[in-house]
């Protein structure tokens, strides 16, 4: 029998919808692509804790504060599921953190925008988590087993996040004129960055073709973006807020909403480090990591001391 | 920057209800077993998913190699008489 080239048998497996597991053979580029995507995803979860953390001490009620704390704890947990999945590819946690700090690894540029009012916490949950869910539901079928399992777990938890955000927006939208204005203002500021979360148009996306062939990604950036828009427009109508896009219009032929042009210049600019909060987000993460160093070291020293004690004299 | 010593990695297995098997959930880093359990609880059971947790040092797990699957499982493949459908039952016999 003719010996098959490993990349061919790999593709046969992918095409048959079989999951790839950590010890299976995989092309180096598949591994690299996964590490890039999963680590970016993990970093986004963790950096995403910062804009929301901004409002913990100023949450308008005890209920709102407890909910926000639980949500932010979830985001940290999601980061950990994803780091854990990423580490199965043979990269260590400290390398991942180092890549974040050096700027080699990216995180979602949406988290470089500030949360100015309480309504922003609503908008982040409704739109940012809403967009993330559309992406993550699709990624539940990604070809790499550990990534897929992390996505399934995350999706189960995310829907609370989106609902709590939408609840905040709904309550503010039916409050005083001033509160409704705050909600509308938050929607105005978060709408376009949320659409950018899906990444560049398919024709411009650097990693898309290979990722689709290997089924790391299951649907294209534009397909996912369209799905998010289609489901969100109605939700805005229900609470009486308007989407800040004059070109937004139902297209009966396509059975989708048409929408206006996305400002990709802004996207690239924020991605390249020039968004309103890039420096602050990174400085906070580096500082927290450095400040925790002595704790990590002390815990290791304690564990070693306990281990040595157990050796009988 | 001096290389910081890393917390060891632990694999986490969760039993969702008594009577059910433990299932792999993911991994955590922790300096010792006690903290591994606590980190596993905080990471993987925030919504009552767990009745009981096992943590196992990752390097203590010995795994078979998927590339060897064919030869590794071959010895049992030709023993179809291990399946109940192998046996011919007389017509009309019930509850068997």
HADDOCK unambig.tbl for C-alpha pairs under 7 A between the chains (distance, minus, plus):
assign (segid A and resid 23 and name CA) (segid B and resid 65 and name CA) 6.75 0.50 0.50
assign (segid A and resid 23 and name CA) (segid B and resid 66 and name CA) 6.72 0.50 0.50
assign (segid A and resid 24 and name CA) (segid B and resid 66 and name CA) 6.07 0.50 0.50
assign (segid A and resid 24 and name CA) (segid B and resid 67 and name CA) 6.83 0.50 0.50
assign (segid A and resid 77 and name CA) (segid B and resid 43 and name CA) 5.29 0.50 0.50
assign (segid A and resid 81 and name CA) (segid B and resid 26 and name CA) 6.80 0.50 0.50
assign (segid A and resid 84 and name CA) (segid B and resid 26 and name CA) 6.46 0.50 0.50
assign (segid A and resid 84 and name CA) (segid B and resid 27 and name CA) 5.68 0.50 0.50
assign (segid A and resid 84 and name CA) (segid B and resid 28 and name CA) 6.98 0.50 0.50
assign (segid A and resid 299 and name CA) (segid B and resid 31 and name CA) 6.01 0.50 0.50
assign (segid A and resid 300 and name CA) (segid B and resid 7 and name CA) 6.99 0.50 0.50
assign (segid A and resid 300 and name CA) (segid B and resid 31 and name CA) 5.25 0.50 0.50
assign (segid A and resid 303 and name CA) (segid B and resid 31 and name CA) 5.99 0.50 0.50
assign (segid A and resid 303 and name CA) (segid B and resid 32 and name CA) 5.65 0.50 0.50
